[in-house]
């Protein structure tokens, strides 16, 4: 399903898990929860309650929890700050800082990703009642301006001003390149923009971003500002990176700014202008390239939330201890080796995220963090937890994936000098050398095609002769799971029973596939197993092509010989779920999360998550709906396979181009796939499904496949089933070429359509033949046959040839190539105008006479037919290679006409298959062309 991206060799983007944070509301009781539910259809409601009017951009309050649950990435959910009327002055909105005396968090919500509360525009709020009065006149001018102000470009033609500007909020990150509209708006309605409190910009368009940055210093009333990357995706499904590298010094004039989000950009250092923002309380710098923080970061005295997730920090400066108001600090997924002692001065710190670093110890000063409620330190190198943390009774610590209690790892021993000064000998084998000898001294064997075998010294007690052979990728030697692609031919190493005293490294060459992982699979004669795989480049002095780059190798360590092959598959993320609950975040798309609440299982389970990115243009073309949008396809599995005791919370990004504020909830469908039956069912009405600004959240009790669709079509299940089956198939073409020096040598090949043109060019010097066939559909691993017809036959017996037909197995990353020698069938003399036909499945029996010409109508087995000509033999049994002489081209005259049947036939003999296209352009009907083709079928 990702075949259009498999030709690239770029490294996959790796984003870390998103951390956990709680923020309490000051004016809300413990039994109130804030939830965002956009509405476009008043009659359509979700399982979470009624849907408010979208024109007011309203938010619904729902009782039932002590936390504000908002399951988006931490760098995303902080983009909407808390608002309280208690901090309003003169009709201006202020921002509410998180409650410092927040109650402790219940264990049941330990793994939830929570967000600060969002502003409510309910009419019961006194602030919003007064505020709407204050901005009534500006709203009226906005309505007037939207009818006369053109925002195209950079916004789409259908977008009006009211769609992006509402009262004091301007949203320009839902349209690609939308940041460029800020300069346009400033030139038209500067008075209205000066009163902005909230501004969201995308940073994927550099010119538009630069124009927007030049306007920012004029928006002195801003409370919340977001300039983020990863708001949009390219044609391959990869997120577009943010291009922000710094901020202008004039940003320091935004003295009212409370919330700032600069995530997913290219910042290498903290902009100095940020240190001059006096009331900044929330700062998100996730997924940038920060390697250090400035020593005077303590100047941000109002900061309560700081997220530095996914950067390159090696250490924290001592000045971080001066952030006395800080309540949440997230430095996960960095390169931290130690923490400063000054971190113990953060008296108000409630949540500290340190996961996925290189910490070896924690400072004793952390015992002074009496407000600390959550400490996340999993995936570090901690062997001991300080006793001072045991004095904090309300503290919850996540210590998974740490070598606790183990002795310190001793430093590596210096390499022992080899007294003999000899290295492991190298052995380079040719294509005809299928056996080799290995001694107790070891050997580094290089096989043709790029494969390598590394036998360490001492792996054998005595010299042994070993064999290797590459198998044809038949079904007997290949086993693929759903959505997997074969990357190499099966490599058999013999003898199978031999065991080595030390592990032998087997390296199989492969072609890199983007956004997928590569593993080595082994067949022991009875069953297949997946081995731990290490990817590397081959040796510099060994390449599969002379003068080319070393091959990419998938390497594994084995103790005995068998069959090996390289396979690519969607990245697998796994975790063990215990009765205490867990959180699983996709490494290929961090916006996809699975939340396992406590008591969801009695016994431990192994959970596996795979994410398949789907090409949106392909989906739109296949379903016939240009407005259709789809999310990534989720493949969930577990061991043991049984229902969960509690609903599992699944968060998935909304389809590209759809946001929670613009969505029509009646067009959103959640599809459940059955891998066994290959069926899809619309379960939207059967699950609890609601949406936030960027994500859809639903609850399930069993695992399978899930796919989110946004479409106006009816009978969605049938459409999705057909689209999924089409996406699994590859568009292929067949080649039939004859060697120019020997026409009896024929090359047959089946390739994906995007590889055919380059292949034909590379073969054009040595081979000649008809144009590639029309497009056909084949599945990975599907069987097909090539049959020689109309007086042609194969001149030798082959094990893969049955009744004159060659058997193929299609694998998209392999060559699917065979060369054979042909001869005239019995009784044929002189030149033979034959053909090669390709069929699906089993060998067709009792073929009708229609196989001698291109078939029409339904034929479930026939794929394509290509012409093939074999010259006549002379007395020396060599082929007569003289060129075919065509009569001189006669274009006719005005009296008899230019488009006579004889003229068109003469032209066709010289221009080949294009004669029909020329005839159509010259005015002949399809019926007339079909009559001519049938009448002269032996010549054409």
N, C-alpha and C positions, 0 to 999 in steps of 0.2 A: 504494500500500500504506500510505500515511500520510495518507489522506484525512481521517481524524478529527482530524488536527492541523493541517490546512492553513488553518483559519479563524483561527487565532491570529495575533498580530502580534508576539509577544515575540521578542527577539533570541536567537539561538542561543548556547548556552554554548560558549566556546572554551577548550579546555585545551591546553597545550603538550606537546611531546615530553617523554618521561620520560628522564632522564639515565642515565649508565652508571656503575656503581661495582663495585669488587671488594673483598671482605672475606675474609681468610684465616683458617683455623682453626689454633689453636696445637697441638692434639693430633692433628691429622690429617696424613697424608703428602700429598705432591703428587699422588698418584694416587688420591685418594679424592674422591668427589662426593656431596653430600647431596641427596636428592630426596624430595619428599613424594608419596606415592601412597596415598590412602585406599582402604579395602577394605570392601565390604559382602558380597561373594560370594567365599568362599575359592577356589572353582574358577575364577573369572574373573581373569585376569592381563593386564596391559598389556605392551607391547613393551619396557618399561623394567625388567621384572623382576617378582618375586612381589609379591603384595599382602598386607600384614600384617593382623592382627586390628584392626578399628576400635574395638573396645571399649576397648583400651588406648591409643588415640590415638597409635599408634606411627608411627615414621618409618623409612624404609629407607635404608641406606648402599649406594652403588654405586660401584665403582672405574671409572676411565676418564677422569678430567679433573683438572686442577690447581685448578679453581675450583668454588665452590659456586654452581651455576646455579639461579636462581629467577626466572623471567620474569614478575614482577608489577611494578606501578608502584613507583617508589622509595618513595613514601609508604606502600606496603602491605607490601613484603617486609621492611622493617625492624621490623615489629611482632612478630617472633619473634626474640629475642636468642639469642646463643650461650651455652651453659652448659658449664662444665667442673667436674669433680669436684675439681680442684686448688684451687679457690677456695671450697670448702665449709668451713664451721665450725659445729660443733654441730648438724649435721643440716640446716642451712639452705643453700639454693641460692644461689650467686653467679653473676655474669654475666662471661663472658670477653670482654675487649676484643680488637679485631682485632690481629693480629700486626704489630708495628711494623717488623720486618725482613722484610717480605713479599717473596717473589721477584717478579721482573718478570712481567708478563702477556704471554702469547703473542699474536702478531698475529691468530691465527685466532679469538680470542675478543674482539677489539677492540670489536665492536658489541654484545656480549651485555650484558644487564641482569642483574647478579648480586646475590646477597643474602647477608647474614651467615648463618652456619650455624644450623640449627635444632636444638633439643634432641632428643637420641635417648633413647628410653625402652627401649632394648634391655636385656635382662636382664644382658648382659655388662658394663654400666656399673656400677662400684662405687657411684657416687653414687646412682643410681636404686634399687639394691638396698637400701641403707640407708634411703633416703628413703621408700620404700614401707613399710618397717617402721615408720618414725616416724609415718606418716600412716594406718596401718592402722585404728586406732581411729576416727579422724575419717572414714575412708571408710565404716566400718560405720555410723556415725551418719548419714552422708549417705544411705546406702541406706534407712535407717529414715525419715529426714526426707522423702525423695522420695515415700514412700508416703502420708504424711499432710499434707505441706505443699502447699497449693494456690497455684499461680503465675498463676492466671487471674483477672482480667487482671493485668498487661499481656501475658503470654505466651499462646499458643494453648492450648486445653484439653488437647491431646494431649501437651504438653511436660512431662516430669518433671524433677525436680531433677538427676538423673544425666545428663541430656542437655546441661546447660549448666555444671555444676560437676563437675570431675574433679580430685581431690586439691587441688593449689594453683592451679588455673587456672579462671577463671570467664569464660565467653564469652556475652555478651548482645547482640552486634551482628549476629546472624543472624536476629533476629526484630524486626520494626518496633515501636518503642516499648519495646524490651526493657530499656532503661536504667532504667525505672521499677521493675524487679524487684529492683534492688539494695537499695532501702530496705526492701522486703518481706522479703528474705533477711536483712538486718541485724537486723530486729526478731525473726526466728525463730531464726537460728543465728549469732549474733554471734561465738561462739568459733571456729567453723570459718572465718569470713570473715577473722578477724584473721591467719590464717596464709596468706592468699592471696599468691602471687608474681606472677601474671599476671592482668590484667583488661582486657577489651575491651568498649567501650560504643559504641553509635551515638548521634549527636547530633542526629537529625532530629526528636525529640519534646522540646519545651521543658520541659513540666512534669516528665516523667520524668528529664530531664537535670538539672534543678535539684535534685530529690530525691537523685539519685546524688551530685552534688557535695557535698551536705551530709554524706554518709557517708564520703567519700574519706579525710579526715584520720585516721579510725580504722584504716585499713588500712596500718599502718606497716611491714609486711613486704613491701610491693609492690616488685617488681623491674622489671616492665614494665607500662605503662599506655597504652592506645590509646582515644582519644575522637574518632571520625572521622565525617564526613558522607559522602554519596554511597554509603551502604551499601544503599540501596533506591531503587526507581524508582516514579514515579507511573503513572497509567493511560496517559499519552501516551508513556511510555518515557523521561522526563526524570529524571535523578537528583535525589533529595531533598537539598537543601542542609543542611549542618550548621549548628546554631544556637548554637554555643558562641561567646561574645563575650569571656569572660575566665575566669580561674580564681580561686577564693577564696584568700585569703592563707594559710589553714590547710594548703594543699597543701605548703607548705614543711616540714611535719612528716614528709613521706615521705622520710626521710633515706637509705633504701636504694634509691631509684628510680634505675635505670640507663638505662632506655629509655622514651621518651615520644613518642607520635604524636598530634598535634592537627590533622591534615590535613583539608582540605575543610571549613573552618569560617568564622567571621566575625570572626576576630581582627584588630583594627586596630593593636594594639601588643603587644609581648612582655610577658606577665604577670610582674610583678616578683617573685612568689614563686618563679619558676623559678631565679632567680639564687642562691637559698639551698639548692639541691639539691647536696650536696657530691660525689656520685659519679655524677651524670648524664653518660653517655657518648654517647648517641644521642638526638638531638632532631630531629623531623620537623614542620615547620610549612608544608607544601606547600599551595598554593592557598588562601591566606587573603587578607587585605587589609592586610598590613604595609607601611607606607610608610617606616619607619625602625626601626633597632635602638637599644637603649639604649647610652649611652657606656660603661657598666660591664659590658658583656657578657663582658669578659675574666674575670669572676668564675667562669665555668663552666670551671674549670681542668681538669676531667676529660673534657671533651667531645672525642670522637674523630670523630663523624659529625654534621654539621649540614646539613639540607636546607631551603632557603627557596624552592624552585621555585614559580613561578606566583604571586608576590606583586607589590607595587607599589613595590619599593625603588628609590630614586633614587641612593643612595650607601651605603657601608659605613662605620661609625665606625672611628676609629683603634684603638679597643679590641679590634677583632677580631684584631689582631696578638698579643694576650696569650693566645690559645687555643693554647698551646704543644703540647698533645697532639693537636690536630686533624689527622685523616688524610684526611677527605673533606669538601669544602665544595661545595655545590650552590646557586648563586644564578641559575640559568638562568630565562628567561622573566620578567625583571623590567625595570626602566627605568634600569639603571645607566649613567651617563655616564663614570664614571672609578672607579678603584680606589685605595685609600689606599696610601701607600708602606709602611705597617706590615704589609702582607700578606706582604712578604718575610721576616717574622719567624716564619712558620709552618714551623718546621724539619721537622716530621713529616708535612707535607701530601703526600699521594700522588696524590689526584684533585681537580681543580679544574674545576667546570662553570660556564661563563660564557656559554653559547649564548643567542641570542635576547635580547640587550640592545642598548644604544646606545653601546657602548664605541668610542671613537675612537683610543685608545692604551693601552698596557700600561706599568706602572711598571718602571723599570730594576731595582728591588729584587727583582723576581721571579727574577733570576739567582741569588739565594741559596737558592732552594727546591731543594736538592740531593736531597731525597727524592721530588720530583714525578715521577710516571710518566705521567700522562695530563692533558692540558690541552685542553678542549673549548671553542672560541671561535667556532664557526660562527654565521652570521647576526648579525653585528655590523657596525660601520662602520670596521673596522681597515684601514688602508692600508699599515701597516708592522709587522713583527714585530721586537721588540727583539733585537739581536745577543746579548744576555746569555743568551737561551733556547737559543741554539745551543751553549752550553757545557754543557748538560745532556744527555749522550749517550743516556740511557735514556728521555728524554721523547718521548712521542707526542702530536702536536698535530693537531687537526681544525680546519682553517681554511676550510671550505667557506662559500660565500655571504658573502664579504668582498671589498671593492674593493681587494685587494692590488695595489700597484704603480701605482695610478691617481693622478693629481695631485689635490690637495685640491679639493673643490668650492668654487668662489668664492661669496661671499655673494650673495644675490639683489640684482639692481639695483633701485634705487627706481623706482617706476612713473613712466613718462614722462608729464608733464602733457599733456593733450589741448588744443592751442591753440584749437581751435574750441569745446571744451566740450560736444561732442555725444556721445551714446551710440549704441550700435547700435539702430536703430529696431525697434520691435515690431510684429508683424502678427498679429491675431487673426482666424481664419477661421471661417465658419459651416459648417453641415452641407452646404449646397449649393455652397460655394465649393471647387472641386477643383483650382484652379490659382492661382498667385501669381507675382509678379515679384520677383527678387532682383537688387540692384545691386551694384557693386564695394564699396560702403560696408558691405555685410553686412546681416544681418537676423535677428531672433529670431522665428520663426514658431510660433504656437500653434495646433495642430489640434484639432478637436472630439474629445472623449473623453479629453483629457489629454496627447496626444503633443506633443513639442516638437522643432523643428529649429533649430539654431544655426549660422548662416552667419557666419564671422568676416570682418572687413574684409580685402579683398584676395583672397578665395577665387575671384573671377571677374574677368576683364578687362573684361567688358561686361555689361550687364543681360541676364538670361535669364528666360524664363517656365518655371516648373516645375509639375509635376502630382503629386497624391497621390490614393490611393484605398485603402480598406480592403477586402480580399478576404474572401469567405466562406471559412471554414476547411475547404476541401475537401482531399482527399488530394493533389491536384496541388500545392497550395501549402504543405502541412504535412508535415514529416518529423520523427518522434519516435523516439528510441532507447528501449530497455527501461527502464521505471520513470520515464519522463519525462512531464511534464504541460504542456500548452499553456496559457499565461497570457494571450495576446493574439491578436487577429485579425491575420493577415498584413497588413503595411503596405507597399504598393508605392509607390515614389518614381520618377518619370520626368522626363526621358528616361534610359534605362539607360546609354547610351554616354557621357554627359557626365562629364568629370573636373574635379575642383576643384584649384586651386593650393594650398589649405590644407585640412586635414582638417575635415570638417563633422560636427558632433555630432548623432546621431540618437537620440532618447530615446523608448522605447516604454513606455506605462503597463502596470502589472501589479498584481495583488493578492498581497500578501506570503504566502509559504508557509513555515511553521515548519520548522526543521531541514533545509532544503534550500537549495541555491544557485540563483540566477537568472542566466541568461546570455541574450545576444542571438544569434540564429542568422540567417544570411544565405543567401539563395538567389540565385545569379548566372545562373539560367536553365538550368544543367546540373547543378550539385552544390550541396550544403549545406555550410556551414562555421560554426564557433562562433567568435565574436569576443570579444576582451578586453572585459569589461563592468564598468562602474562604476554603482553603485546610489546614487540620491539622490532627494530630494523635488523636486517641480516648483516652479515660481515661485509666490510667495505670491498674486500677482494673477491666477492662472489655476488653475481647478479644473474637474474633469470634472463636478461638480455645483454648482449655485449655492449659495454659502454654505458649501460643504464644504471639507474639508482638501485641500491640493494632492495630486495623484496621486503614487504611488511610481513612479519611472522607472528603467528599465534602459537605460543610455546606452552608446554605442559611437562611435568616430571612424572615418569612412569617407572614401574619396577619390572614390567614384563611387556612383551610385544603383542599387538593385536591390530585392529583397523582404526584409523584416525581420520577425521575430517574437520574443517573449519566451517562454522555456521554463524551467521549474524541473526540477531533477534532484537526486538525492542528491549530497552534497558529494563532489567528486573530490579525492583526495590523490595527488600524483604525485612521483616521484623518479627520478633517473638512477642505475642500478646499473652499477658498473664492476667489473672483475676484483678490485678490492680489497675489495668487499663494501659493504653499506649497511644502514641501518635506516630503515624507514618506519613512522611512527606516525599513526594516524587522528586528524584534528583534531576529528571529531564524537564519538569515544569513545577517549580516550587509552589505555584498556586493551587496544586492538587494535593489535598490532605485527607487523611482518614483518621477520625477521632474515635478511639475505642474507650467507652466509659468504664468505670469500675464495675465489676460483677457482670461484664458482658460475656464472660466465659468461665467455666469451672477449671478446665485444664488448659495448659499452655497450647497455643496454636502458632503455626508458622504462616504468616500472611505474605502474599506476593502481589505486587502491583506493577502492571505494565501500562505504559501510555503510548498510544499510536497517534502521531500527528497526521492529519488528513489534509490533502490538497483541496482547498476551497474551490478553485476554478473547476477542478474535475467533478466535484460533487454537484456544482451548479449545472454543469453541462449534462451530467448523467440524469439528474432528476428534472431538468427542464425548467427550473425555477431560478431566475437570475438573482432573486432576493434571498435565497436560502442561505443559512449560516449554520455551521456545525462546530461543536466543541471537539477536543481530542477524545479519542475512544479509550475508555478505561477497561482493562482486563484484570479482574480481581479473582484470586484463587486462595485457598487455604488448605491446610493439612493439620488435623483431620477436617473433612468436609461435612460440616453440620451447621444448623442455624445458630445464630447468636442469641443469648438470653436477653440482651438489651439492644435497642436500635443503634446502628453504627452511623455516625455522622460523616457524610462525604461532601467535601467542598471541591468544586470544579469551576474553572473560568467560564464565564458566559461566552457564547460564540463570538467570533471576531466581528467587530462593528456594531455590537449590541451592548447597551449599558442598562443599568437598573433604572435610569431616569427616562429612557426612551423606549423601553421594551413594551410590547403588547403581550401580556401574559397569556392570552388565549392562543398565541402562535408558538409558544414554548412547549416542547414535547420531550419527555424523558423516555428513551427506548431501552428495553431490557433484551439482551441477546442471549440465546441458548447456543453455546458452542457445538453441542452434539447435534441438535436438530437444524442448526444453521438458520434459525428463525429469529424474528424481532417482534416485540410486543410493546405497544404504547402503554406505559404504566403511570402516566402523569396523574391520573385521578386516583391512583391506588397508594401513592406515597405522600409523605409530608415534604413539600417542595416550596421553597421561597427563594427570593433573589435579593442580593445586595447591589451595590453600584457596579461591581465587576465580577461577582461570583454568583453561582447557583449552589444552594445547599439542600441536600435531601438526606433521608434516613432510610436505611435498609437493614434487614436481618439475615440475609444470605448473599453470597458472593457469586457474581457471574460477570457478564459484559454490560457496560452502561454507556449510552451515547446520548448527548443532548443536541436536539435539533431545534432550529428556529425557522419555521416555514409556514406559508399560508396554504399549502396543499392539504387536501383531505386524504384519508386512508394512508396515514404516515407510515404505518408498519409495512405495508406492501412496497412503498417507495423506498424505504430504508433497506429492505431485504434485497431489492434489485440493485441499489447503489452499492451495497456492501459486496455483493457477488462480482459486480463489475470492477470495483476497486481492487479486488484480489487478483484480477487477471492482468496480464501484460499484453500490450500492443506489440505484436511481433511481425517480422517480414522474413520471407524465405529467399535464399540465394541459391542459384544453380549456375555454376561457372565451369568452363572448360579451359584446361591449360592450353595456351596458344601453340606451344611446340608439340603437344600430343593431345588431340581432341578427345581421345578415349579416356583420359583422366579427368574425372568430374569431381568438383568440390560442392558438397551440399552443406548448407549452414542455416540455422535459425537464430535470429538475434532480436533483442528489443529494438523497436523502431528508432530510438534515439542513437543507436550505435551503428546503424546500417550504412549511413553515408560515409563515415570515416573508414569503415571496413572495406567498402567497395573501392574507395580511392587507393587504399594500401595494396589491394590485389590487382588493380587495373593493369600493371605492367606485365604480369605473368598470366593473368586469366582474362577470359572474355566470355560474354554470355548475355542473356536477356536482362532487362531491368528487374529489380526486386519485386516480389509479389505484392499484392494489395495487403492491407493491414488485416491481421487475424488476432484472435484472442486465445491465450494459453495461460494455464495456471502453473505456478512453480511446482516442478516435479511431474508435470503431465506428460503422458506418453503420446507419441505420434509416429507415423510411418511415412516413408518416401518410397513410391513405386514407380518403376520405369515402364513406360507404356508405348504403344504404337510402334512396334518393331525394335525396341531396345531391351537389352537384358544386361545383368551383371556378369562379367566374364569369369569370376572366381567365386568359390563357395566361402561364405563368411558365417561365423557363429551368430552374428546379429542380423542375419538376412533370412527371411522366411518367405518362400514363394516369390522371390525376386524383389522383396520389399525390405528396406532397411528400418530397423527399430531405433528410435531416438527417445531420450528423456530430456525435456526442456528445463534448464536451470538458468535463470536470468543473468547470473554472474559468471557462467562458464561459456565456452565457445560454441557448444552444441554443433560440432564440426565433424564431418566424415568425408574422406576422399576414397573414391572407388574407380575401378576400371570397367568400362562398358563395352559392349559389342553388339552387332546386329543380331536380332533373334533368328532362330532357325528358318531358313528359306528366304531370308532377306538378302538382296543383292543391290549393289549400287548405294548411293547416299540414302540415309534414313532421316526423315523428319519426324522425330519422336517427341516425347514430352515426359516430364516428371510431375507426378501428383502427390500431394501431401494429405494424409488422412489422420483423423484422431483415433485413439484407442486401439482396439484389437484389429488384426489384419482383416480388411473387408473381404467377404467371400461372395462369389457369383456376381462380380461387377458387371453392370449393364454396359451396353455399347456406348452410352452417353459419356463414359469416362474418356473417350477419344477427343472430346472437345470440351470447352469450358462449360460447366454445368450452370443451369439456372434453376431457380426455385429452391425448395427446402432440401437440404442434405446435411444430416447431422454428423457425418463422418468426414466429408470432403472439406479441405481447408483451402488449397490453392493448386494451380497447375501452371507450369512454366515450360516453354518450348525448348527442345534440345535437338541439335542437328549433328549427325555423324557422317563425315565425308565418306566417299567410296574408296575402296582399296584398289591399288594397282597390282601388277603382277608380282611385285616384291613384298606384298602384304603390308605396304606402308600407305598411309592416307594421302589422298590427293588434296593438297593444300591450296589449290588455285582459288583465286578470288571469284566470287559470283559476279557475272557480268549482267548488268541491268540494261534494258533498252534505254535509249536517250529520252530524257524527260520531255514530254509533249504536253504543253499547257493549253492546247487548243487554239481556237481563233474566235473572233466575234460572231462569225456566221454560224459555225457549228456549236459554239458554246464552250466555255472554259471548264465547266463542271460536268463533263461527260463521264460516264462510268469507266471508260478505258483510261481516261486521264487520271482519275482518282486511283485506279488500280496501279498505274505506273508510278505514281507518286508514293503509294503505300509501300511498294517494294524497296524504296530507297530511304524512307523516313521511319519505318518500323511502326510501333504501336501508336504513335502520335497521329496516324492518319485519321482516326475517328474524331479527335479534337479539332483537327484542321477542317474536316468536313462539316462539323457542327458550326464552327465560326464562319464558314463560307455559306451557311444557310441550309444544309441538308437536314432532313428530319431524322429522328432516331429510328423510325421504322425503315426508312430508305437505307440507312447505314447497316442495320441488322440484316436486311435482304442482301446487300452487297457482301457482307462478311460471310453469310451462309453460302452464297453462290460460289465464292472463291475461298472457301475454308481451307482447301488444301494448300493454297499459296500464302494465305494470310496467317 
